[in-house]
Amino acid sequence: MKPHYLTPLFAPRTVAVIGASDTPGSVGQAVFANLLAGGYQGKLYPVNLNHRVVGGIAAVPNVKMLEVDIDLAVVTTAIRSLPGVMKDCAKKGVKAVLLTREFADTDELESEVMNESLAIAKRAGVRVLGPNMLGLMRPVIGLNASNYSAKVRPGNLALVAHSSALCTAMLDWAEAKGIGFSSVISMGESSDLDFGEILDYLVADGYTQGILLHVHSIHDARRFMSSLRAAARGKPVVVIKSGRYLDQHTGLTHSSHMVASGDVFDSALARAGVLRVNTIAQLFTAARVLAAKYRVLGTRLAIVTNGIGPGVLAADSVMSYGAELAQLSPDTMQLLNEELPRNWSRANPVDIIGDASPVRFRMAVKACLDDPNVDGVLVIFTPQAGTDHHTTAELMVGLQKETTKPMFMSWLGDSKVASSRELFSRARMAHFRTPEFAVEVFRSLASFHYNQQLLMQTPGPLQGEHTAPDVARAQIIIDAALTQGREVLSERESKEILAAFDIPVNETRLATTAEEAVAHAETLGYPVVLKIDSPDVIYKSDVGGVELNITSSASVRETFANILTRTRQAMPDALVHGVSVQSMVRRRHARELMMGVVHDNTFGPVITFGTGGIATEIQHDRTIALPPLNSYLAEKMITRTRISKTLGEFKNMPAVDLELVKQLLGRVSEMVCELPDLLEMDINPLLVDDRGGVVLDARIIVRKTRHSRRYRHMAIMPYPSDMVEQMVLNDGTEVTIRPMRPEDADMQQEFVRNLSEESRYNRYMSSIKQLSQSVLVRFTQLDFDREMALVMTRMVDGHEEQLGVARYFTDPDNESCEFALVVADNWQGRGIGPIMMHRLFDAAKKQGLTIMRGEVLANNKGMLKLMGKIGFTVSPHPEDRQLTWVTRPL
């Protein structure tokens, strides 16, 4: 594969420092000195208008005068000179520019200068990082293009930070802890390059095994989530967020009052498959452990110790961090009873008594590791008379090699156990001075595993498990309200929209007079419920606008009048349509639930679920998730609430229809996907029991939105299920064309293995036998907002066989894309290639792309012939004679 387009920035062969200086205290002097001192192996060229020599190296007055190609220009001159400098860089063919100077974004003149400079760079295809940044460091290649003068060790972690000040604090902390970096990127104002493109490079970077991210604010949630999810599919990403409570919700519904912006950010990070931490210490600890390939599959921890006191304290930490003490299996308990002293604790924590030998430690730890109820083991050693800390440590190192479950070492004390800690460090085992830190890291690993499972989910906008929603009907109701200048829909209108999405609601009839109310009550049957019908009254009970269990016509007349009177007294200016009449729903075993939608200013629509009823906000039992949802995600939402514990068999009540609850959450997700104007929603209460469910009250808030593409209002692009197509080939073979899913990984790998050597070489331009795990993940876990992979399959003996795949990757300009196509050898010549490419054209055009291009081996005559037939222009590759360019307008 060709080098990443950001290689000139991260691995430049030549660097020009424009404004390089010998003047003490200047930015040009600091940056140039750091580049000289860092051991950079490439060629370094100072550019200075007034001096012929800088730092003992011959300088030129203008970058255009350099006789070599320049990959990276580091600009340290004043902002006012930037347009001229950028023009010179563009004429010289510089590929990337790094701006290290401060920039006052509130200064109108400087803003104009910066905008002009960026426009010049964009026209020339020059990528720009900065301004207002510390700089860029690549310690693994000796590149320090920054004004940070302290030592930065090389390592396998990449640090990307919004804040230069926080970045320097992290670097200082890391140096004290002996932590090294593959890259350090201070983003600054991110005027051109953003998180997405930086993360894209780091995922492909062989030096980087883990990514640390500091985020303060997000301007484009879709692009942020897209890049974050792409990064997290390949490498562990740990995020620290500043400004957690800066953007609070101010909506009208109960749901909006119960959700904080920080909670939404956490939910977004979980869905992106990354781990969020709260402190710098947690950031580096979690990243080191994740980069060392430690993984857990659950939250059940076993503790083995030769001191019950530290063991109990560790158990307390397990509970406080939200993990759980593993319940040892009967087989494990029997083994421990047979092998341990009689006075062992006979429970978890497993206290193996203070005089425990290294062999006793090994036996107990091995028994816990072999237990299927255990996800990880914390080993606590306390130095006591007759114990051997070093031999015990050696046995633990050997034991870790025999298991895939993580072990966490905590050797208490200091100088007495120093050699054991050194042994653990050399063996790259997770070891901690106190058990509490070990428990915290274990819980983080469990959270990371959970988040990775969320990342794997690719639900479509419509679930396909029930009657197709009547989207047009729902949109007509919304449009009518917006045309009238209303954003708050009445309960009747809200329930009509719910019904359009197959969500069961109790029938609601509007009465404008007491006699109409009586007539409706007689039709519906007593008892009934009366509610005020007003778009201005959000919470009916607050104005006395609800009366339950009305059993006679006389009571209906009296209640009708009373509700109108109380409402007018409480809100004299409210628009009142009348009073709604509903059947009084009585379900003895029903639980009251709440579902809702909140609008977050950064991430857009957010779905809520929790306890319903009048005490919703007091109990504050709710969970949130970003749409779209599927059954797995809906179930995870439900299980994270307190009320979930009452949804099964509870005292004398049968279990509720949990599948229905999950389906209803899926239908709410469908509403969010298909109705971009839906701003907020409360479904409360939703009654659910073993016989079904019904919505008793609902309120929807709408707002007109303008999005150029479908689903653009959402932070996560749904699986494009509308692109699934059944067709018959000319030879009668029934096939399916559909977007690829994560669960297609095995099928994709088998497809590549079965290709001929020639076909593999033509596609991957190498002699690979199969895809690496990282490439396989990259090819099957897609972000449909910026890439597409369409597979053609047929059913063979009950399983899918892949016949071909066509994919594109969007270029950074968001206007063009690069494609790839491969068809199984025994299916070539049957028209599959043209079919797949035309479907790929359609997908790219839907995303607003205008150009598709690709690289084809010059001797791949069959592919070049196909490209010519379907409208591609073929031209020589400018850099490699063995390749040809093919380009087609869309």
N, C-alpha and C positions, 0 to 999 in steps of 0.2 A: 504494500500500500504506500501511497505517496506520503511525504512528511506532512505533519499538521501545519496549517497555514500560520500558526503562531510560533513555529519553531524559530524564526528570526528574532522574536522577542525573548524566548526562554533559553534558546541555545544558539546565540549568534556567533558566527565565525569572525565577524568584524564589528567593532563598536567605535563610533565617533562621539566624542564628548564635546558638544557645542557650548562654548563658554567655559571650557577647562581653564583653570587658573592656578597660579602660585600664590595668590593673595590670601593670607591667613584669615580665617573666619568666613570666607565666601563659600557659597553653595558649590560653585565650580571647583574650588580647591578640595572641598570635603569629598565630593563625588569622585573626582579624578584620583585622589589619593586612595580612596577605598578600592577602586578598580585596580590600581597598581599594587596595592598591598594584599589583595585577595587571592593572588595566584591565578588570575584569569589566563587561560591557555590560548585564547584567540588573539587577534591583532587589535591593538588599541591606538586610536588616532585622536590627538587633541585638536580642537578647532578654536582659535582665538584671533580676534580681529587685530590686536595690537602687539602680540608677542610671537616671535618665531620659534621659541622653544618653551615648552611647559613640562615641568617634572623631568627634565632631561630628554624629552622626546620632541622631535621636530614637529612644529604645528603649522597649520595652514589657516588663512583668514576666512575661508569659506568652504563648506563641506563639498561643494561642487568641484573644488580643485583637487580632491583626493583621487588618486589614480586607480583605486580599487573599489569594488562593489561594497556597499555598506549595508549590513543587515539591520543594525540597531543604532539609532541616534539618541543620545541622552542629552536633553536640552536643559541647561542650567541658567540660561540668560533671562532677563526681565520679560514680563508678559508683553510689553509693548513691541518687542522685537519678534514676537512669535509668528505673525503672518509672513514676514520676509524669510524667516528660518524655515517655515513649513514649505514655502515655494521652492527654496533651495533643495530641501530634502526630496520633494516631489520630482524635481528635475534630475536629481542625482539617482533616483530610483531606490531611495531608502525604503525598506519594507515595514519598519516599525519605529515609533517615536515614543520616548519616555519623558514625561514632563515632571520635573522635580520641584519646581518653584511653587510658592503659595499663590493663590488666586482669590481675590475678593469678589465673590459672586454677587455681592450687593452693590458693587461699583458698576454703574451702567457702562462706562467706557471700557473697562476691562472685560465685561461680558460681551460687548460687541467685538472686541479684539479676539476673544476666545472663540466665539461663534464663527468669525471669518476664518480663523486658522483651521478649525475643524472642518469647515466646508472645503477648504483647499485640500486637506488630507483625504477627505472622502472621495473627492473627484479623482485623486491620484491613486486611490487604493492603499493609502498608508494607514496602518492601524495605530491608534494612540492610546496610551495608558496614562492616566492622570487627568488634571493636575491635583494640587493640594494633597500630596502623598509623600510618604517616607521614601519610597523608591521600590526597586525590585532586586531581590537577592536570589541567586542560585548557588548556594554553598557547594553543591555537588560538582560544579564545574568552575568554582572559584570566582563566580561573577557577583560582585557587590556594587550594583548601580544605585546606590542610595547614599544618604548623608548620615547613616547609622554607623558609627565608628567602632563599637564594641564587637567582640568576637561572636560569630554565629557558626555553630558546628554543622558539618554536613550530616544528614540523616535521611530517614525515609518518610518524614511528615511534611506536608505542605500547609502553610499558614496563609490564609487569605482574610484580610481584615479591612473593614470600612475605615476605622479610626487609626491614624498614625500614632497617636499617643498611646492607645491601648496596644497597638502592635509593638511598640518599643518596650512597654511593660511586660508583655508576654515573652519577648526575646530575652529580657533581663532575667526573668523568672526561669526560663528554659535553660539558660546558660548555667545558672546555679544548680540546676538539677541534672545537668549533663545531657540534655535533650537536643537532638540535631534536626536539621531541616533539609528537604530537597529543594524547597522554594519558599520564599517569603514575599508576598505580594500585598502592598498597601494600595487599596483601591482608590482612595481619595474621592474625587467628584465623579469618577466613572463616566466621563463625558463621551467616550466612544466604547471602548471595551467594557463589558460588564461581567457580573458574576458568571453568567451562563457560559460565555466563551472561555473564560479562565478555567472554570471547572471542566469544561470539555477537554481542554488540553491536559489538565492534570490527570484525568481518567486514563488518557493514552500514554502518560509519562511513566516510563519504566522505573524511574528513581523514586516515584511516589507510591507509598503503600497505604497511607491514610491522609485524610484532609481535615484540617481544622478551619472553621469558618466563624468569623465574627460578623454579625449582622446588626445594623442599627435601624435602617429603614429599607423598605422595598417599594420600588416604583412600578414595576410590572410583575404582578404576581404570577401570571401565566408563564412568563419566560423564566422567572426565578424557580418555580416549581418544576418546570420542564428540565432545566439544567441540573437542579438538585437531584431529581429522580434519576436522571441519566448518570450522574456521578455515583449515587448511592448503589446503583446496580453493579458497579464495578469495584468500588473500594469503600471502606468504612468512612463515613463523614460524621464529624462531631461539631455541633453548632452551639455557640454562646450568643445570646441576644441581649442587647442593651435597649433601654427604653420600653420595657415590657408593658407599662400601663399608660403610655402616652396617648393612645387612641381608644377611648372607651366608647361603647355603643350607646346611642341615644334614641333607640327606636321606640315604637309605641306598644309593642306586644310584650307579654310576659317573657317570651323566649329571649327577646333582646335585652331585657333587664337582668337576665340570669347568666349572660355570657360576657366575659371580659375579652378584650382583644388579645391579651397574652395567652388565654386559653385557646383561641383560634390559631394563633401562631404555633403553639405546641401541637395542636391537632394536625396542622399542615405539615409540620416536620415529621410527625409520626407517619403520615400518609406518604411522605417522600422517602421513608426508609432510613432516616438519619436519626442520630441520637442528640437530644438537647441536654445541655448541662448548665449549671448556674454559676460556677466559679472557674477561675483560670486553672486552679489545681485539678478540678474534676475534668476540665477540658483535656489536659495533657495526659492525665492518668488513663482516662477512657480511651484516648486515641492510641496510646502505647499498647494497651492491652488488646484493642481491636486489631491493630496493625500486626500484632504478634499471632494473629489467627485464633485467638481464644474465642470460643463460641459456646453458648448454652441454648438449650431447647425448651427451657421452662424456668420456673421460679423456685424450685424445691431444692433447698440447700441442706446438706448434712455437715455437722460440725464434729470433728474428732479432736480431742484435747487431753492432756495429762493434768489439767487443772480445772475443776468444775466451776470455780468463780469466773475466770475469763470466758469459759464456755457459755455460762448463763448470760453474761453481759453481751456476748456476741449474738445469742438467741434473741435478746431484747432488741438488738439492732436489726435483726432480720425482720421482726414484726414492724418496727417503726419505719423501715424503708419500703414496706409493702411487698417483701418477698415472703416465703413460707418455709417453715421447718419441715423437712421431708419426713414422712411417716415410713419408717423402715419396714420392709416386707417381713413376713413371718420367717422365711428362709434366712434372711440376714440376721434377724434377732436370734434364731437358733444357733447360727454359726458363732455369733459374738458371745452368746451364753456359754458355748462349749470352749471357746478359746481365751476369753478374758477372765481376769480375777473375779471372784464371786461378788465383790463389792463394786463392780463397775456400775454406771448410772442406769443401765437397762432402758435407755431412751436416748433420743436425740435432743441435746448434745450428747455425744458418745464420750463419756469420761473414762479413759482407760487407766486411770490411777497414776499418781505422781511419779512412781518409779518405772514408768513404761520404758522398755528397751526399744531400740530401733526396729527390731523385728516385730514387736507387738504393735508399734505404730503402723508398720507396713501392712500387717494383717488387717487391722481395723479399717484403715483407709481403703485398702483393696476391696474389702467386703462392701463398703459404702459405694464405691465406684461401680461395682458390679450390680448394685441394686437398681432395678428398673424404675423405682420410685424416686430416684435421686438424680438431679440435674447438674450438681456440682458439689465439691467437698472443700470445706475450709479446715485446714490443719493448724491447730494452735499448739505451739511448743513452749513450755515454761521450764527454764533451766532449774533442775532440782538435784538433790544428792543422788548420785548413781546414774544420771541420765547422760546421754551422748548426743549432743545437738548436731554435730557435724556428720556422723554416720547416719543419723536419722534423716538429715537433709539429703545426703547422697542417695538413700533409698527412695526418697520422694521424687528426686530427679529421674531416677530410673523408672519409677512407677508412672510418671506422667507420659513417658514414651509408649506405655502400653495401653493407654486409654485415649479416647477422643473427648471425654468429659473434662472440664476445666478443674484444676486444683489451685487453691489459693493458700499461700504459706504466710503464717504470722509467727515468727520466732521472737518471743517477748524478751526484752532486755536490751543490752547495748554491746559493750565490749566482749562479753562472754560468748555471744552468738554472731560476732562480726564475720567470721570466716564462713558461716552458713549463708549469710546474706550475700556475700561475694559469690558463693557457689550458685545461688539462685540467679543472680544477675548474669553470670556467665552462661547459664543454661536457659536464659530468657524465660524464667518462670515468674509468675505474678506473686510478688512477696510484699508484705506490708508490716510496718512497725506495730500497728494496732489492728485488732480484728475488725473494728468498726469500718475502717477504710476498705478492707477486703469485702465486707458485706455490701458496702455501697457500690463497689465496682461490679460485684456479682449481679446486683439489681440492675445496674446499667446495661450489662450484657444481656440480661433477660429482656429489658426494654428494647434493646437493639434488635434482638431476634423477633420480638413482637412487631416492631416497626417494619422489619424486612418482609414479614408476612403480609402486612398491609400494602407494601410496595408492589408485591406480586399480583395484587388484585387489579383487573382491568375490566370493570363492569361497563356495559353499554348503557346508553341513555334510556332504553326501553328494555324491560326485563323479559318480555315475551312469555310470561307465565300466566297471563290472564287476558281478558278482553282488551284489545288495543284501545288506548285512551282516545277520547274525542277532543283532541287538541284544539281543533278549529272552534268547537263550541265554547271551550274555556276562554280562548283568546277573544271571542266576540264579547263575552261578558266583561273582560278586562278593558277592551277598547271602548266599550260603551261608557264605562265609568270614567275613563281618562278623557273622553270627549266631553263629558259633563263637568270636567275639572275636579273630579273626585279621585282621591287616592285610597280611601278607606272603603272597602266593600262591605255591604251589609252581611248579616249572618246568612240570609237566604242566598245571596250571590256567592258567598264563600262556599256554602254547601253545594251549590250547583257545580262549581268548579271541581270540588272534591269528587262529586258523583261522576263527573266527566272522566275522572281518572280511576274509576271503579273503587272508590273508597266509600264504604257504607255509611250513610247518614240517616238520621231520623227525619221524617217528612216535616217540613216547615211551611206554614201557610200564613200569609199576611192578612190582618184584619184592620180596617180603618175605622170601624164602628164596633160598639159592643155587640150588636146583633150579628155582625159578620163573625165575630169571635165565637159567639155561641153556636152558630151554624157550623163553623169549622170544628169545634169541640165535639159536636154531635156526630159529625162525620168520622172524625178520628177515633172517637170513643174515649170515655173517661177512664182514669184521671188524665189531665192535661197539664201542660206547662205554658205559662204566658211570659213573654220577654219583650222588652222595648225594642223597636226596630228603628235605629237611628245610626247613620254613618258617623255621627259626631260622638257617640257614646261607645268607647272602646271596652270599658269594664262595666257591664250592666249592673252587677251587684253593688257597685259603688254609689249608684243613684237610686237604688231600690227598684231596679228595672226588671227583676226576675221574681216570679212566684211559682212554686212547685206544688204538685199533688192537688190540683183543683178538681173537685168531684161533682160539681153541679152547675147548671146554667146560671143560677143566681150568683154563685161565687165567681163565675166567669165575668159577669157584668160588673160586679163590684171590683174585682181585681183589675179589670181593664181600666176602669176609671182611676183607681189608685195608682197604677203604674204610670199613667200619663201625668197625673198630678205631681207625683214625686220627681219624675224626670224634669218637668218644667220648672219645679222649684229649685232643683239642683243645678240644671243647665238651661236657663231661660232662652238662650240663643240657639240651642241645638235644633237641627233639622230632624223632625220626627215623621217617619213614614206611616207609623201605626204601631200595632202590637202583633207579634208573631205568635201563632198557636202551634204547639207540638204535642205529640203523645208523650205521656210520662213513662219513661222506660224504667222498668224495674228488673234488675238481674241480681239475684241474691248472692251469687258467687263471683260477681264481676269485680275486677280491679280497675281503678281509675288511673289512666295513663295520659301523658301529654306528648305530642309531637309538634315540632315547629320548624320555622325557617328564620334565620337571622341574616342580615346583610352586613358583612364586614367590609370596611372601606378598602382594605388591601386585598383580601382573598375572595371577595364576592359572597355568594350564598353559602350558608352553613346550616346543616341540619341538626336539630336538637331532639333529645328524647329523655323522658324521665317520669317522675311521679306527677299525676294530674290532680285535678280538684282545686278547691278554693285556697288550699295551703301550698300551692306549687312554689311560690317564691320564698315562703318561710322555710320549707323543707330543703329547698335548693338541691334537690336530688336530680341531677341531669348530666348527660354526656353529650358530646358534640362530635361531628365528623363532616369533612368536606365531601360533597357529592362528586361523581356519581357513586351510588352504593350498589352492592350485590348482597346475596344472602349471607355470605361470610362476614362482610363489614357490618351489616345490620345486626347480626348475632353478637359481634364484639361490642357494638354500641349498647345493646341490651344488658349484657353481662357486667358492664362496668357501672351499673346503677345499683343503688340499695334496693329498689323495689323489685329487681330481678329475682331476689331471694324469695319473694312471695308469689312469683308467677307459676312455680311448680305446685305440687300438692302442699297445701298449707293448712294445718289444723284440720277442720272438717270440709275444706274447700278443694274441689278438683283442680288440676293444673289447667291453666288457660291454654288456648290454642296459640302456642308460641310461633308456629309457622305463619299464622295469620299476622301476628305482630311484625314479623320480619318482612312479610309481603307488603304490609301497609307502609313500612319505612321505605321499601323499594318504590312504592307508588309515589310517596312524597318526593323521593329522589327524581322520579320521572317528571313530576311537576316542575321541579327546580331546573331540570335540563331543558324541557320543552317550552317553558314560560319565562323568558328572560326578564319580563316586566314584573314578575313576582318578587317583591322586596322583602316582606315579612309575612309570617303566618303563625297562628296559634290554632292547634287542634286540641281542645281541652274543655271538658274531659272526653277522653276516648274510653268507653267501657269495653272491656274484653273479658270473656270467660271461656269455658270449654265449648260453648256452642257458637262462638263467633264474636263479632265486635260491632260497635256502632258509635259514630261521632255525635255527641250531643250538642256541642257548640264549636264554632270555628270563626276565625276572623282573618282576613287577608288584606295586606297593604300592598299596593302596586305603585310602580313608578315607571314612566316611559324611558326605555333605554335605547341606545343606538349602537349596534355592533355590526361591523362589516361582514363577519362570518358567523355561521352557526356555532353555538356553544362558546362563543368568545367571552361571555359573561362569567364563565367558570374558570377557576384556577387550574383544574385538572380536566384535560380533554377526555371525553368518554370513548370507549371502544366503538369504532365506526361500524356498528352492526348493520347499518343501511347498505353497506358495501358487500355484504354476504350475498353470493349469487350462485344459483344452480344452473348448470347448462349441460348440453350434450355435444361432444366433439363430433367431427365429421365421420369418424369410424364407429360412432354409437356409444362411446364411453361416457358414462354419467360422471361428471366432476363437479366440485365445489371450488369457487374462487372466493377467498376471504382474507381479511387482515390477519397477520400472525399474532399468536398469543404466547405468553410465557410458558404455558404447558406444552408448547410445540417443540421444546428444546431437544428432546430425545428424537423426535421425528426429523428435525432439521439436521442433527448430527448424523443420523443414519443416512439421510439424503446425501450429505457431503461424502461420507465414507464410500457410498456406492457409485459416486462419479468416477469416470475414467481419469487417469493421470492427466491426460490432455485437457479434459473439461475443468478439472480443478486448477490446473495451471492457467488456463485462459481466464477463469473467474477471479482467482486470488493472486495471480502472478507470482506464485511460489509453489513448491512441491509438497505442500502440506498434505497429510493423510486425513486429518480431521481438524475441526475447529478447537482452539484452546477454550478453556472454561470462560475466560473473560470475554473472548470474541463471541462465544455462544450466547452468553448473557446479553451482550450488546446487540446481537442480531434478533433476539426473541423477545426481549423486554423493551417494548417500544414506547416512545412518546409520540402519539399520533398528531401532535400539534406541529412537529417539525420533521417527521420522518414517516415513511410508510413501507411496509413489507407485505406484499400480496402473495399468498401461496395458492397453488392449484393442487387439489388432492382428489383421490378417489377412495372408496371403501373397498378393502380387501380382507376377507375373513373377519369382519367385525372391527377392523381398525383402519385408520387413515394412512394412506401412502402418499407421500409428497411427490408430485410430478415436476414441479418447477416453482421458482420464486423470482419475483421482480421487486426491487426496492429502490427508494430514493432517500437521500439525506439532504436537507435544506442547507444551502450555503448561508454564511453570516449575513449576507445582504437581504435575506428573506425574500429574494426575488427569483433566484435560480436554485437549481438542485442538481445533484450528481446521482446517476442511476447505476444499477447493476442488474444483470439478468442471467439466470442459468436454468437450463432445462435438463432433466435426467437423460442420460445418453440413449436409453432405449425408448424414449418418448420424443426425441428430436425428429423434425421433419413432419410433424402432424399438426402444425399451425398453432402450437401452444405459445411460442415466442411472441408473435404479433398480438394474440389475444391478451396476454399478460401486459404487454407494453401499452396497449390502448387503454386498459383499465388503469394502469399507472399514470398515463397522461390525464385521465379524468380526475384521479385523486389529487394530483399536483395542481391542476387548475382550480379545484375546489378550495385549495389552500391559498389561492391567489398568486401562485408561482407563474412566471412567464417564460422561463428558459429551462430546458433540461439538457444536461451534457454528461459526457462520460469519457473514460479512457479505455481504448480497446487495443489489444496487441495487434501490431501491424500484420502479423501472419495469421490472424484469426479471420480467415476469409469468409466463413459462414456468418459470423456475427456482423462483419462489415457489410455483407450483402443484405442482411436483414435490416440493418440501420438505414441503408439507402432506400429500401422499399417503403419504410414507414416514415420517411420525411426528414431523416437526419442529414446534416451536412458533414462530410468527412474531410478532415484537413490534417496535415502533419503536426505532430506534437512539437512544440517549440523547444523542449528541453531533452527529449529522448526519442531517438530514431526508431526504437523498437515499439513505440506507442503511436497511436493516432487519436486525435480529438474527434468526437462526434457531438454535434450540437443541433438542437431542434427547438424552435419557438413553440410555445404551448397555446 
